[in-house]
Amino acid sequence: MKKIFLFVAVAAFLIASCDKVENPYGPGISQGSYDLYPDGDSAHYAQNAWPTFAPNTSDERNVLLEDYTGHKCTFCPAAATEAENIKAANAGRVVVMGIHAGPNGTENLQMEDAFYFGVFYNYISDALGQYFGVNWPGSNFAGNPYGAISRKDNGNGTPMEGPQTWANSVSDIISTNDNKVRLQAMSNYYPSTKGLFLHTEVEVVDQTLTNELRIVAYLIEDEFVAPQLNNGIVDTFYTHHDILRESLDGTVWGQPLDAEHLDANGKYYFNYIYEVPADYDNTSSHLVIFVRDAVTEEVYQVIKHEF
């Protein structure tokens, strides 16, 4: 069973004399179990493995491209290729996430059967599909393939748009480069326990942002070979890319940037202990981390993190 813990760093990390510190993070903070840390206890991790962030001076706004797809969707491979081409044309600035869902969540195009054996949908994709589809007033999310570019309103009250406009929408965000949030991450991964310790730093650059902001961290599988309907023909050995698999905190919508996570320098710190599922590791998957507006849903910053 996966273990998912969210914890916060405080001054007690500096405690060095105790062999065992049950809760070095302060009262009321769930620090979870350190069974996933093979080299010692929580105090040992704090003293020997906790990373220090360098100043983040980047003013580049990256783009999240969410590709809503399905393995029985005949036109979806072309959209996936478009997403990969956009990512390649904007090296380091575009993060792609393949979401197997339709506007009603999990639909026939995502369901597995005796031939389409890959299971790509999950509680996250199901919730996202419904939220941006049937539950979003006036959504134009009519079916697969469809997508969102940093969940930015494309001018008609919805962030959803077809693949034919993805490149232009990405170009608009990159060229405008209105960076409102700085985001960086560091991590330690222990293959012997499959323990992933993720540390993130968020700095809100645009102080006019007044809506609630949330940080989201997802596990993404790099690729998976399984049948895909492709322009009317079944491609038995199709390579699916950038597949949304898990949430590091067990939620769809992430954690709020609140006073509990704010330090004296005006930066937010979120730290996760996560047991990577058996089917994945640091050679086959990566993390997508982003900060979203909990009201408009716009994604102000996103990074791809290799662990």
SEDO-982329 format. One record per atom (N, C-alpha, C, CB): x, y, z; residue in one letter. Coordinates in steps of 0.05 Angstrom, whole numbers, padded with zeros to 5 digits, always signed. Glycine has a CB too. Example, Ala and Ser with C-alpha at 12.3 -4.5 7.8 and 13.67 -1.06 7.14 Angstrom:
% residues 2
+00264-00114+00156A +00246-00090+00156A +00264-00066+00156A +00226-00089+00181A +00257-00045+00142S +00273-00021+00143S +00258+00001+00157S +00282-00012+00114S 
END
This chain:
% residues 307
+00017-00024+00000M +00000+00000+00000M +00018+00025+00000M -00019+00000+00024M +00011+00044-00017K +00028+00068-00019K +00026+00084+00006K +00019+00085-00043K +00048+00097+00013K +00048+00116+00035K +00052+00144+00024K +00071+00108+00056K +00035+00162+00031I +00036+00189+00021I +00035+00208+00045I +00013+00195+00001I +00056+00224+00049F +00056+00242+00072F +00064+00270+00062F +00076+00232+00093F +00053+00290+00075L +00060+00318+00069L +00070+00329+00095L +00035+00334+00058L +00094+00342+00093F +00106+00353+00117F +00119+00380+00112F +00126+00334+00129F +00125+00394+00133V +00136+00421+00131V +00162+00423+00147V +00116+00442+00141V +00181+00437+00136A +00207+00440+00150A +00206+00464+00169A +00229+00445+00130A +00217+00460+00193V +00219+00482+00212V +00247+00481+00225V +00197+00481+00234V +00251+00498+00244A +00278+00501+00255A +00287+00476+00270A +00279+00524+00274A +00269+00459+00278A +00276+00435+00293A +00293+00416+00277A +00251+00421+00303A +00296+00420+00251F +00314+00404+00235F +00342+00405+00246F +00313+00412+00206F +00349+00427+00260L +00376+00431+00269L +00383+00414+00293L +00380+00460+00275L +00363+00401+00305I +00368+00384+00328I +00386+00361+00320I +00342+00373+00340I +00409+00358+00333A +00428+00338+00324A +00434+00316+00345A +00454+00352+00317A +00426+00320+00369S +00435+00302+00390S +00418+00278+00394S +00436+00317+00416S +00394+00277+00384C +00376+00255+00389C +00379+00233+00368C +00347+00264+00390C +00379+00208+00378D +00380+00186+00359D +00353+00182+00345D +00387+00160+00374D +00332+00189+00359K +00305+00185+00347K +00288+00209+00354K +00292+00159+00358K +00279+00223+00333V +00261+00246+00337V +00234+00239+00324V +00273+00272+00325V +00213+00236+00340E +00188+00227+00329E +00175+00248+00311E +00169+00220+00352E +00177+00274+00320N +00164+00295+00304N +00181+00320+00305N +00135+00300+00314N +00201+00323+00288P +00218+00346+00288P +00206+00370+00274P +00245+00339+00277P +00181+00368+00265Y +00170+00389+00248Y +00151+00408+00263Y +00156+00376+00225Y +00147+00404+00289G +00129+00422+00304G +00102+00410+00308G +00127+00448+00289G +00086+00420+00327P +00060+00409+00333P +00040+00413+00311P +00049+00421+00359P +00022+00395+00307G +00001+00398+00288G +00009+00392+00259G -00009+00425+00289G +00033+00384+00255I +00043+00378+00227I +00047+00348+00224I +00069+00394+00221I +00034+00337+00204S +00036+00308+00199S +00061+00303+00184S +00011+00298+00184S +00081+00291+00197Q +00106+00285+00183Q +00108+00256+00174Q +00129+00291+00202Q +00089+00240+00183G +00088+00212+00173G +00111+00195+00182G +00087+00213+00144G +00113+00172+00170S +00133+00152+00177S +00158+00156+00160S +00122+00124+00174S +00181+00151+00171Y +00206+00152+00156Y +00216+00124+00149Y +00227+00167+00172Y +00198+00105+00147D +00206+00078+00139D +00218+00078+00111D +00182+00059+00140D +00210+00098+00095L +00220+00099+00067L +00248+00112+00065L +00200+00115+00050L +00258+00121+00087Y +00285+00132+00087Y +00304+00111+00098Y +00287+00159+00105Y +00320+00099+00081P +00336+00075+00090P +00360+00081+00107P +00344+00060+00066P +00368+00106+00109D +00394+00113+00122D +00391+00122+00151D +00408+00134+00106D +00367+00123+00162G +00364+00132+00189G +00336+00142+00194G +00383+00155+00195G +00333+00159+00214D +00307+00170+00221D +00303+00198+00210D +00303+00170+00252D +00282+00211+00220S +00275+00237+00209S +00297+00258+00215S +00249+00246+00220S +00308+00256+00239A +00329+00275+00246A +00354+00272+00228A +00337+00272+00276A +00360+00247+00223H +00383+00241+00205H +00378+00252+00177H +00389+00211+00204H +00353+00248+00168Y +00347+00259+00141Y +00349+00289+00141Y +00318+00250+00133Y +00339+00302+00162A +00340+00331+00163A +00368+00342+00162A +00326+00341+00188A +00386+00328+00176Q +00414+00337+00177Q +00431+00330+00153Q +00427+00326+00202Q +00424+00308+00140N +00442+00297+00120N +00431+00296+00091N +00450+00270+00127N +00405+00298+00089A +00393+00295+00062A +00375+00318+00053A +00378+00269+00061A +00368+00335+00073W +00350+00357+00066W +00364+00377+00047W +00340+00371+00091W +00353+00383+00024P +00367+00400+00005P +00364+00430+00011P +00357+00395-00023P +00381+00446+00000T +00380+00475+00002T +00376+00487-00025T +00406+00486+00016T +00355+00503-00028F +00349+00515-00054F +00368+00538-00060F +00320+00524-00055F +00377+00539-00085A +00391+00563-00094A +00370+00584-00101A +00409+00556-00119A +00378+00610-00101P +00359+00631-00109P +00347+00625-00137P +00373+00658-00109P +00321+00628-00139N +00307+00624-00164N +00302+00651-00177N +00280+00608-00160N +00317+00657-00198T +00315+00683-00212T +00302+00680-00239T +00342+00696-00214T +00292+00657-00246S +00280+00653-00272S +00254+00668-00275S +00276+00623-00277S +00252+00682-00297D +00227+00696-00303D +00213+00684-00328D +00233+00726-00308D +00221+00660-00335E +00208+00646-00357E +00183+00632-00348E +00227+00626-00370E +00161+00637-00361R +00136+00623-00355R +00134+00598-00373R +00111+00641-00359R +00133+00575-00361N +00130+00550-00376N +00100+00545-00381N +00142+00527-00361N +00094+00526-00399V +00067+00521-00407V +00060+00492-00402V +00064+00527-00437V +00037+00487-00391L +00026+00460-00387L +00007+00454-00410L +00012+00457-00359L +00013+00433-00425L -00005+00424-00446L -00018+00398-00437L +00010+00420-00474L -00044+00399-00432E -00059+00375-00424E -00074+00364-00448E -00078+00382-00400E -00068+00340-00455D -00079+00326-00478D -00100+00306-00468D -00057+00312-00495D -00126+00312-00472Y -00147+00293-00464Y -00151+00273-00487Y -00173+00308-00457Y -00147+00248-00480T -00144+00227-00501T -00158+00201-00493T -00115+00222-00507T -00156+00181-00510G -00167+00155-00505G -00156+00134-00524G -00198+00155-00507G -00152+00110-00515H -00139+00090-00533H -00157+00079-00554H -00127+00068-00516H -00183+00086-00552K -00202+00078-00574K -00210+00102-00590K -00227+00064-00562K -00195+00124-00588C -00201+00149-00602C -00183+00150-00627C -00195+00174-00584C -00196+00147-00650T -00181+00144-00675T -00164+00168-00683T -00199+00137-00697T -00173+00192-00674F -00159+00217-00682F -00139+00226-00660F -00178+00239-00688F -00138+00212-00638C -00121+00221-00615C -00091+00218-00620C -00129+00205-00591C -00082+00198-00635P -00053+00196-00640P -00042+00221-00655P -00047+00172-00657P -00058+00232-00673A -00049+00256-00687A -00046+00279-00668A -00068+00263-00710A -00065+00281-00649A -00063+00302-00628A -00039+00298-00610A -00089+00303-00612A -00034+00273-00603A -00011+00267-00586A +00015+00274-00600A -00010+00237-00578A +00017+00269-00626T +00040+00277-00642T +00043+00307-00643T +00038+00266-00671T +00021+00321-00645E +00021+00350-00645E +00032+00360-00618E -00006+00362-00650E +00024+00348-00596A +00033+00356-00570A +00063+00352-00567A +00019+00340-00548A +00073+00328-00577E +00102+00323-00576E +00117+00342-00593E +00107+00294-00584E +00107+00349-00617N +00120+00368-00634N +00122+00396-00622N +00106+00370-00661N +00100+00404-00609I +00101+00430-00595I +00121+00430-00573I +00073+00436-00584I +00123+00408-00558K +00142+00406-00536K +00171+00407-00547K +00138+00380-00521K +00176+00393-00569A +00202+00393-00581A +00210+00421-00592A +00204+00372-00604A +00190+00435-00603A +00196+00462-00615A +00200+00483-00594A +00172+00470-00633A +00193+00477-00569N +00196+00496-00547N +00211+00483-00524N +00168+00507-00537N +00236+00475-00530A +00251+00459-00511A +00253+00471-00483A +00279+00455-00522A +00244+00455-00464G +00246+00463-00436G +00224+00481-00427G +00271+00475-00431G +00206+00489-00445R +00185+00509-00438R +00157+00497-00437R +00186+00532-00457R +00154+00473-00449V +00127+00461-00451V +00128+00434-00437V +00118+00458-00480V +00109+00430-00419V +00106+00404-00405V +00080+00392-00414V +00106+00408-00373V +00081+00367-00423V +00058+00353-00434V +00048+00332-00414V +00064+00339-00461V +00021+00331-00411M +00009+00311-00394M -00014+00298-00408M -00001+00325-00367M -00013+00272-00413G -00034+00257-00426G -00055+00248-00406G -00022+00233-00441G -00080+00258-00410I -00101+00252-00391I -00122+00236-00405I -00114+00279-00380I -00126+00211-00397H -00145+00193-00410H -00173+00197-00398H -00135+00163-00407H -00187+00216-00410A -00214+00222-00401A -00228+00238-00422A -00214+00238-00374A -00255+00236-00422G -00272+00253-00439G -00287+00272-00422G -00291+00235-00455G -00306+00287-00433P -00321+00307-00418P -00339+00295-00396P -00338+00323-00437P -00345+00270-00397N -00360+00256-00376N -00342+00240-00358N -00381+00238-00388N -00316+00245-00359G -00297+00230-00344G -00289+00205-00359G -00309+00221-00317G -00289+00182-00347T -00282+00157-00360T -00305+00148-00378T -00275+00135-00340T -00300+00147-00404E -00320+00139-00424E -00310+00115-00440E -00327+00163-00443E -00326+00108-00460N -00319+00084-00476N -00292+00086-00489N -00340+00080-00497N -00284+00110-00497L -00258+00113-00511L -00235+00107-00492L -00256+00141-00522L -00239+00108-00466Q -00218+00103-00447Q -00219+00075-00435Q -00219+00124-00425Q -00242+00061-00438M -00246+00036-00424M -00229+00014-00437M -00275+00028-00425M -00219-00004-00420E -00204-00027-00430E -00223-00050-00436E -00182-00036-00410E -00213-00069-00452D -00228-00094-00458D -00207-00115-00464D -00248-00091-00481D -00215-00137-00475A -00197-00159-00480A -00174-00151-00499A -00211-00183-00492A -00179-00132-00517F -00159-00124-00536F -00144-00099-00527F -00171-00120-00564F -00160-00079-00519Y -00148-00054-00509Y -00143-00057-00479Y -00167-00029-00514Y -00121-00070-00473F -00116-00080-00446F -00104-00058-00428F -00098-00103-00447F -00094-00037-00439G -00082-00017-00422G -00102-00002-00405G -00066+00003-00439G -00097+00001-00379V -00114+00017-00362V -00100+00044-00357V -00119+00002-00334V -00110+00065-00370F -00097+00091-00369F -00113+00111-00352F -00094+00102-00397F -00138+00106-00347Y -00154+00125-00332Y -00150+00120-00302Y -00184+00122-00339Y -00158+00139-00286N -00156+00137-00257N -00174+00158-00244N -00127+00140-00247N -00175+00160-00218Y -00192+00179-00205Y -00186+00208-00212Y -00191+00175-00175Y -00160+00213-00218I -00152+00241-00225I -00163+00248-00253I -00122+00244-00224I -00158+00231-00272S -00167+00236-00300S -00197+00238-00301S -00157+00215-00319S -00211+00220-00286D -00240+00220-00285D -00251+00247-00274D -00250+00197-00268D -00239+00256-00253A -00247+00282-00241A -00241+00305-00259A -00234+00286-00213A -00218+00306-00271L -00211+00328-00289L -00229+00329-00313L -00181+00325-00298L -00234+00306-00325G -00251+00305-00349G -00279+00316-00343G -00254+00277-00359G -00291+00307-00321Q -00318+00317-00314Q -00317+00346-00307Q -00328+00301-00290Q -00297+00355-00292Y -00296+00383-00283Y -00294+00402-00306Y -00272+00387-00264Y -00277+00396-00326F -00274+00414-00348F -00293+00408-00371F -00245+00412-00359F -00309+00387-00367G -00329+00379-00387G -00357+00386-00378G -00327+00350-00393G -00372+00366-00369V -00400+00369-00362V -00405+00388-00339V -00413+00343-00356V -00385+00391-00321N -00389+00408-00297N -00380+00437-00301N -00374+00396-00274N -00368+00443-00324W -00359+00471-00329W -00380+00485-00345W -00331+00471-00343W -00393+00506-00335P -00414+00519-00350P -00404+00529-00377P -00425+00543-00334P -00418+00521-00398G -00411+00530-00425G -00386+00517-00437G -00408+00559-00425G -00376+00495-00425S -00352+00483-00435S -00356+00473-00463S -00344+00460-00417S -00336+00477-00480N -00336+00467-00507N -00321+00441-00510N -00324+00488-00526N -00316+00428-00488F -00302+00402-00488F -00323+00381-00497F -00291+00394-00459F -00322+00376-00523A -00343+00359-00535A -00334+00330-00537A -00349+00369-00563A -00309+00324-00536G -00300+00296-00538G -00270+00296-00543G -00314+00282-00561G -00259+00273-00548N -00230+00270-00552N -00224+00270-00582N -00220+00243-00540N -00201+00281-00590P -00181+00295-00573P -00188+00324-00567P -00153+00293-00585P -00181+00332-00544Y -00184+00360-00536Y -00162+00367-00516Y -00213+00366-00523Y -00160+00392-00508G -00138+00398-00489G -00141+00425-00477G -00113+00396-00504G -00121+00431-00460A -00120+00457-00447A -00091+00466-00447A -00131+00455-00417A -00087+00491-00451I -00060+00503-00451I -00057+00521-00427I -00055+00519-00478I -00044+00510-00407S -00041+00523-00380S -00069+00531-00369S -00024+00548-00382S -00089+00516-00378R -00117+00521-00369R -00125+00551-00371R -00120+00511-00340R -00113+00564-00391K -00119+00593-00395K -00144+00596-00411K -00095+00606-00409K -00161+00614-00403D -00186+00619-00418D -00179+00627-00446D -00203+00642-00404D -00190+00613-00466N -00183+00618-00494N -00202+00639-00506N -00185+00593-00510N -00217+00653-00490G -00234+00675-00500G -00263+00670-00500G -00225+00681-00527G -00272+00645-00494N -00300+00639-00494N -00310+00627-00467N -00308+00620-00517N -00295+00633-00446G -00303+00625-00419G -00295+00597-00412G -00333+00627-00418G -00278+00584-00427T -00269+00557-00421T -00240+00554-00429T -00287+00536-00436T -00225+00538-00414P -00197+00534-00421P -00193+00512-00442P -00181+00526-00396P -00214+00499-00450M -00211+00476-00468M -00211+00485-00497M -00234+00456-00464M -00194+00471-00513E -00192+00477-00541E -00182+00453-00557E -00173+00501-00546E -00187+00453-00583G -00179+00431-00600G -00150+00432-00607G -00196+00431-00625G -00139+00410-00617P -00110+00409-00623P -00101+00429-00644P -00103+00381-00633P -00119+00437-00661Q -00112+00455-00683Q -00103+00483-00673Q -00135+00459-00702Q -00110+00490-00648T -00102+00516-00638T -00081+00514-00615T -00126+00531-00627T -00072+00490-00609W -00053+00487-00587W -00027+00502-00592W -00047+00457-00583W -00016+00500-00615A +00010+00512-00621A +00008+00543-00618A +00019+00505-00649A -00014+00555-00628N -00017+00584-00626N -00020+00592-00597N -00040+00593-00643N -00035+00577-00582S -00040+00584-00554S -00014+00582-00538S -00061+00566-00541S +00002+00561-00543V +00028+00558-00530V +00046+00582-00537V +00041+00532-00538V +00047+00588-00563S +00064+00610-00572S +00056+00637-00559S +00062+00613-00602S +00030+00641-00556D +00021+00666-00543D +00031+00669-00515D -00010+00668-00544D +00029+00647-00499I +00038+00648-00471I +00068+00652-00470I +00030+00622-00456I +00083+00637-00486I +00112+00639-00485I +00122+00667-00494I +00125+00618-00502I +00110+00678-00515S +00119+00704-00525S +00111+00726-00506S +00107+00709-00553S +00088+00724-00494T +00079+00745-00474T +00096+00742-00449T +00050+00742-00468T +00101+00718-00440N +00119+00712-00418N +00111+00727-00392N +00147+00717-00425N +00086+00727-00386D +00076+00741-00362D +00079+00722-00338D +00047+00750-00365D +00104+00722-00327N +00110+00703-00306N +00100+00714-00279N +00140+00697-00305N +00082+00699-00266K +00070+00708-00241K +00080+00692-00217K +00040+00706-00242K +00091+00668-00222V +00099+00650-00201V +00126+00637-00208V +00078+00629-00196V +00144+00636-00189R +00169+00620-00192R +00166+00594-00177R +00194+00636-00182R +00176+00573-00189L +00172+00546-00177L +00197+00530-00182L +00148+00532-00189L +00207+00516-00162Q +00229+00498-00165Q +00226+00474-00146Q +00256+00512-00161Q +00240+00453-00153A +00238+00428-00138A +00265+00414-00136A +00217+00409-00150A +00268+00400-00114M +00291+00382-00110M +00280+00356-00097M +00314+00395-00092M +00295+00334-00100S +00284+00309-00089S +00307+00290-00083S +00264+00296-00108S +00300+00270-00066N +00317+00247-00061N +00300+00222-00066N +00329+00247-00032N +00311+00203-00080Y +00297+00178-00086Y +00314+00155-00077Y +00289+00176-00116Y +00301+00136-00062Y +00315+00113-00051Y +00303+00087-00064Y +00313+00112-00020Y +00317+00076-00084P +00306+00052-00097P +00300+00029-00079P +00324+00044-00119P +00316+00026-00058S +00312+00002-00041S +00285+00002-00027S +00335+00001-00020S +00274+00026-00022T +00248+00028-00009T +00227+00040-00027T +00250+00044+00016T +00236+00049-00051K +00219+00064-00069K +00208+00090-00056K +00196+00047-00080K +00224+00101-00038G +00216+00125-00024G +00225+00150-00039G +00227+00125+00004G +00206+00167-00045L +00212+00193-00059L +00206+00215-00039L +00194+00196-00084L +00227+00232-00034F +00224+00255-00017F +00226+00280-00035F +00247+00255+00006F +00204+00293-00039L +00202+00316-00057L +00201+00342-00041L +00179+00313-00076L +00217+00361-00049H +00217+00387-00036H +00212+00409-00057H +00244+00392-00021H +00193+00426-00052T +00186+00447-00071T +00186+00474-00059T +00158+00441-00084T +00193+00494-00075E +00193+00522-00066E +00176+00538-00086E +00221+00533-00064E +00158+00554-00075V +00140+00571-00092V +00143+00600-00083V +00110+00562-00090V +00147+00617-00103E +00148+00646-00097E +00128+00660-00116E +00177+00657-00102E +00109+00674-00104V +00089+00688-00119V +00101+00715-00126V +00062+00692-00103V +00107+00719-00152V +00120+00743-00162V +00100+00766-00165V +00134+00738-00189V +00076+00759-00175D +00055+00779-00179D +00038+00781-00154D +00038+00771-00204D +00042+00802-00139Q +00027+00805-00114Q -00002+00813-00118Q +00042+00825-00097Q -00010+00818-00143T -00038+00825-00147T -00056+00800-00149T -00041+00841-00173T -00044+00776-00148L -00059+00752-00148L -00073+00749-00121L -00041+00727-00154L -00100+00749-00122T -00115+00748-00097T -00131+00723-00093T -00134+00772-00095T -00134+00707-00114N -00149+00682-00112N -00131+00661-00097N -00157+00671-00140N -00144+00641-00086E -00129+00619-00074E -00112+00605-00096E -00148+00599-00060E -00087+00601-00089L -00069+00586-00106L -00063+00559-00093L -00042+00602-00112L -00059+00539-00110R -00053+00512-00101R -00030+00499-00116R -00078+00494-00102R -00014+00484-00102I +00008+00469-00115I -00001+00440-00119I +00034+00471-00099I +00004+00430-00143V -00004+00403-00150V +00021+00388-00159V -00025+00403-00173V +00023+00363-00150A +00046+00346-00158A +00036+00319-00167A +00066+00343-00134A +00041+00312-00193Y +00031+00287-00204Y +00055+00270-00213Y +00013+00293-00228Y +00050+00243-00212L +00069+00224-00223L +00061+00218-00251L +00070+00198-00206L +00079+00220-00270I +00074+00216-00298I +00091+00193-00309I +00079+00242-00314I +00079+00174-00322E +00094+00152-00335E +00105+00162-00362E +00077+00127-00339E +00130+00158-00367D +00143+00168-00391D +00130+00157-00416D +00173+00161-00392D +00127+00130-00417E +00114+00118-00441E +00105+00090-00434E +00134+00118-00465E +00086+00080-00449F +00075+00053-00445F +00065+00043-00472F +00052+00053-00424F +00073+00019-00479V +00065+00008-00505V +00041-00009-00502V +00089-00009-00517V +00020-00002-00516A -00006-00017-00515A -00022-00009-00540A -00021-00010-00489A -00042-00025-00547P -00058-00019-00571P -00072+00008-00570P -00079-00041-00574P -00074+00020-00594Q -00086+00046-00597Q -00099+00047-00625Q -00065+00069-00595Q -00124+00056-00626L -00138+00060-00651L -00126+00085-00664L -00169+00063-00648L -00116+00083-00688N -00102+00104-00701N -00112+00108-00729N -00071+00099-00701N -00128+00128-00734N -00139+00135-00760N -00152+00110-00773N -00116+00144-00778N -00168+00097-00757G -00183+00074-00766G -00169+00047-00766G -00192+00079-00793G -00144+00047-00759I -00128+00023-00758I -00118+00018-00730I -00104+00024-00778I -00119-00007-00720V -00109-00013-00694V -00078-00015-00695V -00122-00039-00683V -00065+00001-00680D -00036+00000-00677D -00030-00016-00651D -00023+00029-00676D -00023-00041-00654T -00019-00059-00631T +00004-00050-00613T -00015-00087-00641T +00024-00038-00625F +00048-00031-00610F +00052+00000-00609F +00073-00044-00622F +00030+00013-00604Y +00031+00042-00602Y +00044+00051-00576Y +00002+00054-00604Y +00061+00072-00577T +00074+00082-00553T +00059+00106-00543T +00103+00090-00559T +00046+00103-00520H +00032+00125-00506H +00053+00141-00490H +00010+00114-00488H +00051+00167-00490H +00071+00184-00477H +00058+00200-00454H +00084+00203-00497H +00075+00207-00434D +00068+00226-00413D +00041+00221-00401D +00069+00254-00425D +00038+00197-00390I +00012+00188-00380I +00008+00196-00350I +00009+00158-00383I -00013+00210-00344L -00020+00217-00317L -00027+00192-00301L -00043+00238-00316L -00012+00187-00279R -00016+00162-00264R -00024+00166-00235R +00010+00146-00265R -00011+00184-00220E -00016+00186-00192E -00014+00215-00183E +00004+00168-00176E -00024+00221-00159S -00020+00246-00145S -00004+00242-00121S -00048+00260-00138S +00017+00258-00116L +00035+00253-00094L +00022+00258-00067L +00059+00270-00096L +00001+00274-00066D -00013+00279-00040D -00040+00265-00039D -00015+00308-00035D -00047+00249-00059G -00072+00235-00060G -00096+00252-00067G -00076+00223-00033G -00091+00277-00076T -00113+00294-00083T -00112+00301-00113T -00113+00320-00066T -00134+00309-00124V -00135+00319-00151V -00125+00347-00153V -00163+00316-00163V -00132+00364-00133W -00130+00393-00136W -00107+00405-00120W -00155+00406-00126W -00092+00389-00105G -00068+00399-00093G -00072+00413-00066G -00054+00417-00111G -00050+00426-00057Q -00049+00439-00030Q -00049+00469-00033Q -00024+00429-00015Q -00064+00483-00015P -00065+00512-00017P -00039+00526-00007P -00088+00523+00000P -00032+00547-00021L -00010+00564-00012L -00021+00581+00012L +00001+00582-00035L -00016+00572+00036D -00027+00585+00059D -00005+00592+00079D -00048+00567+00073D -00013+00605+00101A +00007+00615+00121A +00023+00592+00133A -00008+00630+00143A +00012+00569+00135E +00027+00546+00146E +00052+00539+00131E +00009+00522+00148E +00052+00545+00105H +00074+00538+00088H +00091+00561+00079H +00064+00523+00063H +00086+00585+00091L +00099+00609+00083L +00122+00615+00103L +00079+00633+00083L +00146+00622+00092D +00168+00628+00110D +00171+00659+00112D +00194+00615+00100D +00191+00667+00127A +00195+00695+00133A +00203+00711+00108A +00215+00699+00154A +00213+00697+00088N +00222+00710+00063N +00200+00711+00042N +00246+00697+00052N +00176+00703+00049G +00154+00705+00030G +00153+00683+00010G +00156+00731+00016G +00166+00660+00016K +00165+00637-00002K +00150+00614+00012K +00194+00628-00010K +00137+00597-00005Y +00122+00575+00005Y +00138+00549+00001Y +00095+00573-00009Y +00137+00531+00020Y +00152+00506+00018Y +00132+00483+00024Y +00175+00505+00038Y +00132+00464+00005F +00116+00440+00007F +00135+00416+00003F +00093+00440-00014F +00133+00397+00021N +00151+00374+00021N +00135+00349+00024N +00172+00377+00043N +00142+00329+00008Y +00126+00305+00006Y +00143+00280+00011Y +00112+00303-00022Y +00132+00260+00025I +00143+00233+00026I +00124+00215+00011I +00148+00224+00056I +00134+00201-00008Y +00116+00186-00026Y +00129+00159-00033Y +00110+00202-00052Y +00113+00138-00030E +00123+00112-00039E +00115+00108-00068E +00111+00089-00021E +00134+00107-00086V +00129+00104-00114V +00117+00076-00119V +00155+00108-00131V +00094+00074-00133P +00082+00048-00138P +00100+00029-00152P +00057+00052-00155P +00094+00003-00149A +00112-00018-00158A +00117-00017-00188A +00099-00045-00152A +00098-00007-00204D +00101-00007-00233D +00119+00015-00244D +00074-00005-00246D +00127+00034-00226Y +00142+00057-00235Y +00167+00061-00219Y +00124+00082-00233Y +00186+00076-00230D +00210+00084-00216D +00222+00108-00229D +00231+00060-00214D +00246+00116-00222N +00258+00140-00233N +00269+00136-00261N +00280+00149-00215N +00268+00112-00272T +00277+00107-00299T +00253+00107-00319T +00292+00081-00302T +00229+00106-00308S +00205+00103-00326S +00184+00125-00321S +00193+00076-00321S +00190+00143-00303S +00170+00163-00297S +00183+00189-00287S +00151+00153-00275S +00167+00210-00286H +00176+00236-00276H +00153+00250-00262H +00187+00253-00299H +00158+00273-00252L +00138+00288-00238L +00130+00313-00254L +00147+00297-00210L +00105+00320-00254V +00096+00346-00264V +00085+00361-00240V +00074+00343-00286V +00096+00385-00235I +00089+00401-00212I +00080+00428-00222I +00113+00404-00192I +00057+00438-00213F +00048+00463-00223F +00032+00478-00201F +00031+00460-00248F +00029+00504-00205V +00013+00521-00188V -00011+00531-00204V +00030+00545-00177V -00035+00526-00193R -00060+00533-00206R -00076+00553-00190R -00076+00508-00211R -00091+00569-00204D -00110+00587-00192D -00136+00571-00186D -00116+00612-00211D -00143+00570-00161A -00165+00553-00153A -00193+00564-00161A -00165+00549-00123A -00193+00588-00172V -00218+00600-00181V -00220+00599-00211V -00221+00629-00171V -00200+00610-00225T -00200+00610-00254T -00189+00585-00267T -00185+00634-00265T -00173+00570-00252E -00160+00545-00260E -00135+00550-00277E -00179+00528-00275E -00128+00575-00282E -00104+00580-00298E -00079+00570-00284E -00101+00611-00304E -00061+00557-00299V -00036+00547-00288V -00015+00568-00292V -00028+00520-00301V -00005+00580-00271Y +00014+00602-00273Y +00043+00593-00277Y +00013+00619-00249Y +00049+00569-00268Q +00076+00558-00272Q +00075+00528-00270Q +00096+00570-00252Q +00093+00515-00286V +00094+00486-00286V +00123+00478-00291V +00076+00474-00307V +00132+00456-00279I +00158+00445-00284I +00156+00415-00286I +00178+00453-00261I +00174+00404-00302K +00178+00375-00304K +00202+00369-00286K +00182+00365-00333K +00199+00349-00268H +00220+00343-00249H +00227+00313-00251H +00212+00350-00220H +00252+00308-00258E +00263+00281-00258E +00273+00275-00230E +00286+00278-00279E +00266+00251-00220F +00274+00244-00193F +00293+00221-00192F +00250+00238-00175F 
END
